[in-house]
């Protein structure tokens, strides 16, 4: 080939594995990242982050407070109507309050005619310092909400037995924490998360399992996806980054990279080296 | 009439409906949910009269994860 001619790209025989849509609670998303709506410096920063993340679903809280910022602006005016809202019960500390909160969230979404009215991110906390979930109250609330017709996405600890009990109670998805909410510690107990995945997906590979909380940066999101989680849910890592929209994009890429690596099937780990070049024909008389 | 509104004691005129209260709070036309004594009040029932001693919650959506 002449050096003046551009190299011809050979026909690619092997195509990368095509990913499926992320199916959860009757919705189908291309995006595998659910973002929270809290802790941004401004509604504009939040809106821009959602755009850079290419988010399709965002979670939102229910409060007594007015839904306006200091300029009397409404957060809903900064959330594209195309986004599916996932109301949450953040800040509830007992099953009864969480159920009331979920019902009020459903009523608000019904008025907004947002398709998210039928589901809820259940969060029942047990401790205000660590913000770790209360597994007993979470299970109670799950049972009540499932009976009331909700699709329940359960935020929970990384305990595999609790995760199983929540699925058995009819949860639509189980969402173990990587580490405490807002901590940025990433995945604190990878072994437990693997156990949860294996257990909940055994004989039911489509059951959605999500890492919710604790992720700090893009490699944390990639790690979760490489393990085989269906999606990640995060808020603080983007909202409190020095540049939220850039972190939103980084998270999107981290999720994509991790998901592609999971689909590709990684090599097993070995304690020893394994040469990529042939070990015969080496121009050396060295025997070992 | 004395009610508890979002956890605080509040004195309201008699014959106040839920929608009257919502307007008073500046929430008219906004996405809100109302609960009285622990029970959700659907928007279709906002002509309901409040009663003395009612525990009323009026909530909206806010940013949060």
Interface residues (C-beta under 8 A of the other chain):
Chain A: X36 X37 X38 X39 X40 X46 X59 X60 X61 X62 X63 X64 X65 X66 X67 X74 X75 X76 X85 X87 X88 X90 X91 X100 X101 X103 X104 X105 X107 X108 X111 X112 X181 X213 X233 X234 X235 X236
Chain B: X6 X7 X26 X27 X30 X31 X32 X33 X35 X38 X40 X42 X43 X57 X58 X59 X60 X61 X62 X63 X64 X65
